Amino acid sequence: MHITIWTSDKCNLQCRYCYEGKDKPGQIMSEEICKATFSFIQKLMSERNDEPLSITFHGGEPLLGIKCIEYFVEELRNCFTKCRFSMTTNLTILTKRIEEILVNEIDDLSVSIDGNYLAHNLNRRFKSGRGTYEIVKENSLKLLSQKKNIRARMTVVPENIENLSENIEHLISIGFRIIEPILDFTNPEWNDAYITVYDQQLRRTADMLEKYRDIDIPVLYSAACKTKNSPCDGGSGSFNIATDGSIYPCILSVHKQELTIGHVNTGIDYKKVTWIQNLDKIKNDGCIGCQRYEYCKSTRCKLVNYINTGSYNTPLPIMCKMENSAVKIAKYYLHKKGVLPQ
């Protein structure tokens, strides 16, 4: 069971590429909704026969809802023995108490940091316009000295794609050992020329890693590890709970009222869940014949298509290019590692 809890819609930054836009609702989950969410989770898990529970804290900036996080960590750890917590944070807020929670309670922690000073401050700024690189680096160093398995979550845009390998190496120099560069697929500027540069940069990264040990960059091999698409489990094995208690099937669908599947006070609308999951059964006509049809996110998740193109069965072209690029770089990387024959 995986549940994402939106502890806060607020954010103290105004990143230029934020997929949630500038007009966020600006709420922090109330004590009442926290308690109702906990009760909802208890009811769900009572029907799951000791199934592991995975909780992700999300936002906005989730740490703005730190009291909610403290509440859920305490209550859920007391209630469920098989419970893991994860979070992605911009790490611009770090009190002593927050530091303790991030180090001791968050099992899988990701920090949003896009590379060096120039790459990071290009987009990740306070609302005043001031860049956040120095404070994020300082806070990252504090946490990395106590917790080694922190993931650097890079957002990659066309403007900094030419320096991707350089920025990955910069994050290694800070002390990150797990680095995940993610293309901002909502950016309309992506084209074939940029994807060619992306491929070149990942090959350069694979070459660069020969001088390092114990560095994990999943994008270099993820396509080779990918299993065939499973059916959408939004509303059955996966839930997103917004600050107002509304329930959605996935992160990208939150705040899109037509995709609401319930509320923590009233439960799940299973007719709506069935309708969403049945979308999987409709083929993407434009993708038929592609060798990656059974592996690609665009053929599995019809809501991602709808949210980005307005059509459940029409994917963003950049997502197709990303999928094919992932296959090429995995082959290159695994050849270098000796896993695949030359």
Backbone hydrogen bonds, N-H to C=O, Kabsch-Sander energy under -0.5 kcal/mol:
donor,donor_aa,acceptor,acceptor_aa,energy
2,H,237,G,-2.6
3,I,54,S,-2.9
4,T,239,F,-3.0
5,I,3,I,-0.6
5,I,56,T,-3.1
6,W,4,T,-0.6
6,W,241,I,-2.9
7,T,5,I,-1.4
7,T,58,H,-1.1
8,S,58,H,-1.0
9,D,27,Q,-3.8
10,K,27,Q,-1.0
14,Q,125,R,-2.9
16,R,123,N,-1.5
18,C,15,C,-1.3
21,G,18,C,-1.4
24,K,22,K,-1.3
29,M,7,T,-2.3
30,S,243,T,-0.6
34,C,30,S,-2.5
35,K,31,E,-2.3
36,A,32,E,-2.1
37,T,33,I,-2.6
38,F,34,C,-2.4
39,S,35,K,-2.1
40,F,36,A,-2.2
41,I,37,T,-2.6
42,Q,38,F,-2.5
43,K,39,S,-2.2
44,L,40,F,-2.4
45,M,41,I,-2.8
46,S,42,Q,-1.6
47,E,43,K,-0.5
47,E,44,L,-1.2
48,R,45,M,-1.8
53,L,82,K,-3.3
54,S,1,M,-2.8
55,I,84,R,-3.0
56,T,3,I,-2.3
57,F,86,S,-2.7
58,H,5,I,-2.5
60,G,10,K,-0.6
61,E,10,K,-3.2
64,L,61,E,-1.9
65,G,62,P,-1.9
66,I,63,L,-1.1
68,C,65,G,-0.6
69,I,65,G,-1.9
70,E,66,I,-2.7
71,Y,67,K,-2.1
72,F,68,C,-2.7
73,V,69,I,-2.7
74,E,70,E,-2.2
75,E,71,Y,-2.7
76,L,72,F,-2.8
77,R,73,V,-1.9
78,N,74,E,-1.6
79,C,75,E,-1.2
80,F,76,L,-2.9
83,C,81,T,-1.1
84,R,53,L,-2.4
86,S,55,I,-2.5
87,M,108,D,-2.0
88,T,57,F,-0.8
89,T,110,S,-2.3
94,L,92,T,-0.5
99,E,95,T,-2.5
100,E,96,K,-2.0
101,I,97,R,-2.1
102,L,98,I,-2.8
103,V,99,E,-2.2
104,N,100,E,-2.6
105,E,101,I,-2.6
106,I,101,I,-1.4
107,D,85,F,-1.0
107,D,105,E,-0.9
108,D,85,F,-2.1
109,L,107,D,-0.5
110,S,87,M,-2.8
111,V,151,R,-3.1
112,S,89,T,-2.4
113,I,111,V,-0.9
113,I,153,R,-1.1
120,H,116,N,-2.8
121,N,117,Y,-2.3
122,L,118,L,-1.0
123,N,119,A,-0.5
123,N,120,H,-1.2
124,R,120,H,-2.6
125,R,123,N,-1.3
126,F,130,R,-3.2
127,K,12,N,-0.8
129,G,126,F,-2.2
132,T,124,R,-1.5
136,V,132,T,-2.3
137,K,133,Y,-2.9
138,E,134,E,-2.4
139,N,135,I,-2.4
140,S,136,V,-2.3
141,L,137,K,-2.4
142,K,138,E,-1.6
143,L,139,N,-1.9
144,L,140,S,-3.2
145,S,141,L,-1.4
146,Q,143,L,-1.8
147,K,143,L,-2.3
151,R,109,L,-2.8
152,A,178,I,-2.9
153,R,111,V,-3.2
153,R,151,R,-0.7
154,M,152,A,-0.8
154,M,180,E,-1.7
156,V,154,M,-0.6
156,V,182,I,-3.0
160,N,157,V,-1.5
161,I,157,V,-0.6
161,I,158,P,-0.9
163,N,160,N,-1.3
164,L,161,I,-1.5
167,N,163,N,-2.5
168,I,164,L,-2.3
169,E,165,S,-2.3
170,H,166,E,-1.8
171,L,167,N,-1.9
172,I,168,I,-1.8
173,S,169,E,-2.0
174,I,170,H,-1.3
175,G,171,L,-1.2
176,F,171,L,-2.0
177,R,150,I,-0.6
178,I,150,I,-0.7
179,I,216,D,-2.4
180,E,152,A,-3.1
182,I,154,M,-2.8
184,D,156,V,-2.7
185,F,183,L,-1.6
187,N,184,D,-1.8
190,W,187,N,-1.0
195,I,191,N,-2.0
196,T,192,D,-2.1
197,V,193,A,-1.8
198,Y,194,Y,-2.5
199,D,195,I,-2.5
200,Q,196,T,-2.2
201,Q,197,V,-2.7
202,L,198,Y,-2.2
203,R,199,D,-2.1
204,R,200,Q,-2.4
205,T,201,Q,-2.1
206,A,202,L,-2.5
207,D,203,R,-2.2
208,M,204,R,-2.6
209,L,205,T,-2.0
210,E,207,D,-1.5
211,K,208,M,-1.6
212,Y,209,L,-1.9
216,D,177,R,-3.4
217,I,215,I,-0.6
220,L,217,I,-2.3
221,Y,218,P,-1.8
222,S,218,P,-2.2
224,A,221,Y,-1.1
225,C,221,Y,-0.9
225,C,222,S,-0.6
226,K,222,S,-0.9
229,N,294,E,-3.9
235,G,238,S,-3.2
236,S,233,D,-2.4
237,G,233,D,-2.6
238,S,233,D,-1.7
239,F,2,H,-1.9
240,N,248,Y,-2.6
241,I,4,T,-3.2
242,A,240,N,-0.6
242,A,246,S,-2.8
245,G,242,A,-2.0
247,I,262,G,-2.7
248,Y,240,N,-2.8
253,S,250,C,-0.6
254,V,250,C,-0.6
254,V,251,I,-1.4
256,K,253,S,-2.1
257,Q,255,H,-1.0
259,L,256,K,-2.7
260,T,257,Q,-1.6
261,I,247,I,-3.2
262,G,247,I,-0.7
263,H,267,G,-1.9
264,V,245,G,-2.1
266,T,263,H,-0.9
267,G,263,H,-3.0
269,D,261,I,-3.2
270,Y,268,I,-1.1
273,V,269,D,-1.8
274,T,270,Y,-2.4
275,W,271,K,-2.0
276,I,272,K,-2.3
277,Q,273,V,-2.7
278,N,274,T,-2.0
279,L,275,W,-0.7
279,L,276,I,-0.9
280,D,277,Q,-1.0
281,K,278,N,-1.3
282,I,279,L,-1.5
285,D,283,K,-1.0
287,C,284,N,-1.8
288,I,284,N,-0.8
288,I,285,D,-0.9
290,C,287,C,-2.3
293,Y,290,C,-1.8
295,Y,292,R,-1.9
296,C,292,R,-2.1
299,T,296,C,-0.6
300,R,296,C,-1.0
301,C,297,K,-3.1
302,K,300,R,-1.0
305,N,301,C,-1.1
306,Y,302,K,-2.4
307,I,303,L,-2.8
308,N,304,V,-1.6
309,T,305,N,-3.1
310,G,305,N,-0.7
310,G,306,Y,-1.6
311,S,305,N,-0.6
314,T,311,S,-1.0
319,M,316,L,-1.0
320,C,316,L,-1.1
321,K,317,P,-2.1
322,M,318,I,-2.5
323,E,319,M,-1.9
324,N,320,C,-2.2
325,S,321,K,-2.4
326,A,322,M,-2.3
327,V,323,E,-1.3
328,K,324,N,-1.8
329,I,325,S,-2.5
330,A,326,A,-1.8
331,K,327,V,-2.0
332,Y,328,K,-2.1
333,Y,329,I,-2.9
334,L,330,A,-2.7
335,H,331,K,-1.9
336,K,332,Y,-1.9
337,K,333,Y,-1.9
338,G,334,L,-0.5
338,G,335,H,-1.1
339,V,334,L,-2.0
340,L,334,L,-1.5
